C-alpha cells in the first residue's frame, strides 16, 4: 500500500512540475548566486527585484508567466527597493499609483542628506 502511495506522490510531483516549469530567465542575472540552488517560490522577492532591475523584456515575460500577474503585482508592491525606472514601469504596467509601492514610501521616509 505504501509503494502505491509513493508512486502517486511522485506522479503528482511530476504533474505539478510539468504544469508549472521553472522560469526561463537569463542565468547572467544571478551571477552572484548558484541558479540551481534558488528556491523560486521562497525567494520570489529577490528574483523579481533582480529581473526588474537588470533583466530584459523576455525575462519579465517569463517571470510574468511563471508567477502570474496578480502575484507579481502583489510582490512588487511589497519590495523594499526598486530603482526609479523599474518603479515607474511597474506603476504603469500594473496600473497602480506609485504611492502604493512600499519602496516609494520607504524612500520618501529616508531622505538622503544630499541628493547626488
Backbone bond lengths (Angstrom), bond angles and torsions (degrees), N, CA, C in turn:
res aa  C-N    CA-C-N  psi(-1)  N-CA   C-N-CA  omega(-1)  CA-C   N-CA-C  phi
1 X - - - 1.457 - - 1.528 110.81 -
2 X 1.319 117.47 -40.03 1.456 120.48 -178.96 1.517 112.18 -67.85
3 X 1.327 116.68 -31.87 1.459 120.44 179.31 1.523 110.13 -64.28
4 X 1.329 117.49 -42.46 1.449 121.01 178.76 1.521 110.99 -65.65
5 X 1.300 116.21 -36.91 1.467 119.90 178.61 1.527 110.64 -65.20
6 X 1.322 117.18 -41.30 1.466 120.65 177.61 1.525 111.34 -65.73
7 X 1.323 116.50 -40.50 1.460 119.70 177.04 1.519 110.97 -62.82
8 X 1.307 116.46 -40.87 1.459 120.86 179.02 1.526 110.53 -63.49
9 X 1.315 117.37 -42.76 1.458 120.53 177.35 1.525 111.37 -63.15
10 X 1.306 116.60 -40.99 1.455 121.55 179.18 1.526 111.13 -64.18
11 X 1.312 117.33 -43.22 1.464 121.32 177.92 1.522 110.78 -63.82
12 X 1.325 117.27 -42.32 1.462 120.72 178.25 1.527 111.54 -64.10
13 X 1.320 116.83 -37.97 1.457 120.26 177.88 1.520 110.98 -63.34
14 X 1.321 117.38 -44.68 1.457 120.49 178.06 1.524 111.69 -64.19
15 X 1.324 117.21 -35.78 1.461 120.09 178.03 1.523 110.88 -66.46
16 X 1.310 117.19 -40.89 1.461 120.90 178.68 1.522 110.15 -64.95
17 X 1.327 117.17 -43.83 1.457 119.87 179.12 1.523 111.68 -65.65
18 X 1.310 116.94 -33.53 1.454 120.18 179.20 1.527 110.50 -71.36
19 X 1.324 116.98 -38.31 1.453 120.48 179.11 1.523 112.01 -73.85
20 X 1.307 117.66 -32.86 1.453 122.19 -176.95 1.530 109.53 -128.82
21 X 1.348 117.34 71.10 1.460 119.52 -177.50 1.530 111.01 -68.76
22 X 1.300 115.42 164.56 1.460 119.85 178.57 1.525 110.05 -63.51
23 X 1.325 117.31 146.82 1.462 119.25 -178.05 1.527 111.41 -67.50
24 X 1.306 115.16 145.87 1.462 121.60 178.37 1.532 108.01 -92.62
25 X 1.325 115.39 78.38 1.460 122.21 -177.08 1.523 108.52 -109.68
26 X 1.331 116.26 143.37 1.463 120.92 -178.81 1.521 110.81 -56.65
27 X 1.325 117.72 124.91 1.467 119.86 179.52 1.525 112.55 -67.42
28 X 1.335 117.85 -18.30 1.467 119.80 179.48 1.531 112.09 -66.98
29 X 1.331 117.15 -18.97 1.463 119.91 176.90 1.526 111.55 -68.98
30 X 1.322 115.12 -25.76 1.463 120.76 -178.41 1.522 109.51 -111.40
31 X 1.314 115.81 51.73 1.465 122.09 -177.24 1.518 112.31 -63.52
32 X 1.322 117.96 -25.08 1.458 121.33 -176.63 1.526 112.94 -97.28
33 X 1.329 117.09 3.49 1.457 121.96 -175.44 1.522 109.72 -133.91
34 X 1.311 115.90 148.26 1.459 120.56 173.08 1.530 107.86 -76.39
35 X 1.325 116.75 113.69 1.465 121.46 -174.36 1.526 111.88 -60.77
36 X 1.315 117.30 -33.43 1.464 119.47 -178.70 1.534 112.29 -70.60
37 X 1.332 117.16 -17.68 1.461 119.53 -179.27 1.534 113.21 -94.88
38 X 1.323 117.72 -0.01 1.468 120.72 -178.99 1.527 109.48 -75.97
39 X 1.310 115.73 128.37 1.458 121.62 172.55 1.532 105.97 -90.89
40 X 1.320 116.77 104.90 1.468 121.89 -170.95 1.522 112.55 -65.87
41 X 1.304 118.29 -24.84 1.465 121.13 178.64 1.529 111.30 -85.30
42 X 1.315 116.20 -47.62 1.456 121.25 -176.88 1.527 111.91 -70.55
43 X 1.320 116.85 -38.15 1.472 121.51 -177.08 1.523 112.26 -99.69
44 X 1.313 117.40 30.09 1.461 121.62 -178.08 1.531 113.07 -56.70
45 X 1.333 120.45 -44.30 1.466 119.07 179.35 1.537 112.64 -60.29
46 X 1.317 116.72 -40.97 1.466 121.06 178.67 1.538 110.46 -63.35
47 X 1.323 116.76 -46.14 1.464 121.27 -178.47 1.525 110.16 -64.67
48 X 1.308 117.26 -45.40 1.466 121.67 -177.73 1.520 110.69 -63.87
49 X 1.326 116.76 -45.10 1.479 119.56 179.86 1.522 110.75 -62.23
50 X 1.315 117.04 -41.42 1.462 121.09 -178.35 1.529 110.94 -65.97
51 X 1.320 117.22 -42.61 1.466 120.62 -179.42 1.524 110.52 -68.62
52 X 1.324 117.59 -41.76 1.461 119.52 179.98 1.523 111.92 -66.77
53 X 1.315 117.47 -37.11 1.462 120.40 -177.33 1.518 113.06 -78.71
54 X 1.343 117.47 -37.37 1.462 119.73 -171.00 1.520 114.95 -125.06
55 X 1.325 117.77 -4.95 1.458 120.61 -173.30 1.516 114.01 -86.52
56 X 1.322 114.66 168.98 1.455 122.37 176.06 1.528 109.31 -94.08
57 X 1.323 115.86 175.41 1.454 121.13 -179.60 1.530 111.10 -60.77
58 X 1.336 116.54 -38.96 1.469 121.51 179.03 1.532 110.29 -60.82
59 X 1.330 116.78 -41.20 1.467 120.44 178.59 1.524 110.97 -64.02
60 X 1.325 116.33 -40.80 1.468 119.89 178.92 1.522 110.81 -64.26
61 X 1.325 117.88 -42.99 1.463 120.79 179.75 1.531 111.22 -63.93
62 X 1.340 116.78 -39.22 1.464 120.37 177.14 1.530 110.83 -66.29
63 X 1.309 116.16 -38.71 1.465 120.98 177.03 1.529 110.49 -64.00
64 X 1.312 115.55 -40.92 1.464 121.41 179.16 1.527 111.36 -64.63
65 X 1.317 116.82 -39.81 1.465 119.03 179.31 1.528 111.73 -73.62
66 X 1.333 117.48 -26.84 1.467 120.38 179.81 1.524 111.62 -77.68
67 X 1.332 117.49 -50.69 1.463 121.05 -175.92 1.528 113.46 -88.95
68 X 1.306 117.56 -25.51 1.465 120.57 -175.46 1.520 110.13 88.66
69 X 1.313 115.92 151.39 1.468 120.65 -174.03 1.530 112.40 -65.13
70 X 1.334 117.81 -39.83 1.469 120.02 -177.53 1.516 111.79 -65.91
71 X 1.329 116.59 -46.98 1.464 119.08 -179.24 1.520 110.54 -66.80
72 X 1.323 116.98 -40.46 1.459 120.25 179.75 1.527 110.28 -62.67
73 X 1.307 116.82 -41.71 1.469 121.68 178.03 1.530 110.71 -60.93
74 X 1.329 117.16 -45.70 1.465 120.95 -179.76 1.521 111.78 -66.47
75 X 1.323 116.76 -41.73 1.473 120.58 179.88 1.525 111.40 -65.34
76 X 1.330 116.65 -41.54 1.468 120.35 -178.78 1.521 110.42 -65.00
77 X 1.314 116.91 -37.19 1.463 119.65 -179.92 1.524 111.98 -67.11
78 X 1.332 118.06 -21.68 1.464 121.50 -178.75 1.533 114.08 -97.59
79 X 1.326 117.94 -2.40 1.470 119.68 -179.70 1.524 110.90 -65.99
80 X 1.327 115.79 143.26 1.470 120.12 179.40 1.513 112.79 -81.19
81 X 1.339 117.12 -24.33 1.455 119.30 -179.40 1.521 110.98 -142.97
82 X 1.311 115.51 133.55 1.459 124.47 168.40 1.518 107.00 -145.97
83 X 1.325 116.66 140.69 1.463 118.22 176.68 1.529 109.12 -69.87
84 X 1.330 116.45 165.01 1.468 121.73 -173.52 1.530 112.50 -59.46
85 X 1.324 116.81 -40.40 1.460 121.35 -178.16 1.530 110.56 -64.79
86 X 1.327 116.91 -46.86 1.466 120.94 -179.83 1.526 111.41 -67.13
87 X 1.315 116.21 -36.77 1.464 120.94 178.11 1.523 110.75 -63.95
88 X 1.329 116.77 -46.01 1.462 120.33 179.02 1.530 111.03 -64.10
89 X 1.334 116.91 -41.04 1.461 120.62 178.34 1.531 111.07 -61.25
90 X 1.324 116.87 -47.69 1.471 120.87 -178.77 1.520 111.31 -64.08
91 X 1.321 116.42 -37.55 1.460 120.25 179.39 1.523 110.55 -62.11
92 X 1.327 116.86 -43.09 1.466 120.95 -179.83 1.524 110.92 -74.49
93 X 1.336 117.46 -45.18 1.462 121.47 -175.49 1.528 112.06 -63.73
94 X 1.332 116.36 -43.57 1.465 120.03 -177.83 1.532 112.59 -92.29
95 X 1.331 116.61 -1.11 1.463 121.98 178.27 1.531 111.29 57.12
96 X 1.324 114.80 50.32 1.458 122.05 -179.78 1.533 107.35 -124.03
97 X 1.338 118.40 132.80 1.467 119.24 177.09 1.526 111.06 -59.64
98 X 1.303 116.12 144.53 1.463 121.58 -175.51 1.527 111.84 -61.52
99 X 1.315 117.47 -25.80 1.464 121.40 -179.56 1.531 112.61 -70.26
100 X 1.311 118.07 -16.03 1.471 122.14 -179.35 1.524 112.84 -82.11
101 X 1.327 117.21 -8.82 1.463 121.02 -178.46 1.526 109.93 -86.93
102 X 1.311 115.74 133.47 1.466 121.39 -179.16 1.533 111.15 -61.96
103 X 1.326 116.59 -38.21 1.463 119.32 -178.13 1.532 111.27 -65.22
104 X 1.320 117.30 -31.70 1.460 120.75 178.28 1.521 110.74 -70.40
105 X 1.323 117.30 -46.74 1.466 119.72 -179.77 1.524 110.95 -69.13
106 X 1.332 117.35 -33.47 1.461 120.65 177.39 1.524 110.54 -65.78
107 X 1.319 116.22 -41.33 1.466 120.57 179.53 1.530 110.52 -67.04
108 X 1.333 117.08 -38.56 1.464 120.43 179.97 1.529 111.74 -66.66
109 X 1.314 117.54 -32.52 1.462 120.32 -178.66 1.517 113.08 -82.87
110 X 1.334 118.07 -14.18 1.462 122.91 179.05 1.517 110.36 -120.09
111 X 1.312 116.14 68.58 1.455 120.81 -179.06 1.540 110.47 -69.70
112 X 1.338 117.75 137.43 1.464 119.70 176.11 1.535 110.31 -73.93
113 X 1.321 115.39 161.76 1.472 119.23 178.34 1.504 111.10 -68.68
114 X 1.318 117.10 -42.87 1.451 122.35 178.20 1.515 108.68 -128.69
115 X 1.307 116.19 141.69 1.450 121.14 177.96 1.536 108.57 -95.74
116 X 1.335 116.77 103.57 1.457 120.25 -178.29 1.480 111.03 -81.50
